[in-house]
Amino acid sequence: MSERSIVDIAGWIGMVVILAAYGMVSAKRMEGDSLRYQVLNIIGAGLLTYNSYYFHAYPSVVVNLVWVIIGSYTMAHKGLKGRHR
């Protein structure tokens, strides 16, 4: 498998993970301040950062890095309710 294919797959997985997390919060199946939501956002944004960097889409790199930083900050400093719904 080529490097480009791996990067493409990573980007698609990242997009699915972020949209799934957002959809679950919107449907009230998961809390927006839960550990699971933050982890899904960090993973998804990390994969999208990798994809965006590879394709030199620097505005997307920045927004996804900020997404990772926000999720990491929330987990480390704000505490989480621990709900997994």
C-alpha positions in Angstrom: 0.0 0.0 0.0 1.4 3.4 -0.9 2.1 6.2 1.6 -0.6 8.3 -0.1 -3.2 5.6 0.4 -2.4 5.3 4.0 -2.7 9.1 4.4 -6.0 9.1 2.6 -7.4 6.3 4.8 -6.2 8.1 7.9 -8.0 11.2 6.8 -11.2 9.4 6.1 -11.1 7.6 9.4 -10.4 10.9 11.2 -13.4 12.5 9.5 -15.7 9.6 10.4 -14.6 9.6 14.0 -15.2 13.3 14.5 -18.5 13.2 12.8 -19.6 10.2 14.7 -18.7 11.9 18.0 -20.5 15.0 17.1 -23.6 13.1 15.9 -23.6 11.1 19.2 -23.5 14.3 21.2 -26.2 15.9 19.1 -28.4 12.8 19.5 -27.8 12.9 23.3 -26.2 9.5 23.2 -22.9 10.9 24.6 -22.1 13.9 26.8 -20.0 16.6 25.3 -17.7 16.7 28.3 -17.2 13.0 28.6 -13.9 11.3 28.3 -15.1 9.3 25.3 -16.1 12.4 23.4 -12.8 14.1 24.1 -10.8 11.0 23.1 -12.7 10.6 19.9 -12.1 14.2 19.0 -8.4 14.0 19.7 -8.0 10.8 17.7 -10.1 12.2 14.8 -8.3 15.5 14.7 -4.9 13.9 15.0 -5.6 11.8 11.9 -7.0 14.8 10.0 -3.9 16.8 11.0 -1.7 14.0 9.5 -3.7 14.0 6.3 -3.8 17.8 6.0 -0.1 18.2 6.6 0.8 15.6 4.0 -1.3 17.4 1.4 0.0 20.9 2.5 -3.4 22.0 3.6 -2.0 24.2 6.4 -5.3 26.0 7.4 -6.7 22.5 8.2 -3.6 21.5 10.0 -4.0 24.5 12.3 -7.7 24.0 13.0 -7.2 20.3 13.8 -4.2 21.0 16.0 -6.3 23.5 17.9 -9.0 20.8 18.1 -6.4 18.4 19.6 -5.2 21.0 22.1 -8.7 21.9 23.2 -9.5 18.2 23.8 -6.3 17.6 25.6 -6.7 20.7 27.8 -10.2 19.7 28.7 -9.1 16.2 29.7 -6.0 17.5 31.7 -7.3 20.6 33.4 -11.0 20.8 33.6 -11.8 17.2 34.7 -14.5 15.2 33.1 -17.8 13.9 34.4 -16.9 10.4 33.4 -20.2 9.7 31.7 -19.9 7.2 28.8 -23.5 7.5 27.5 
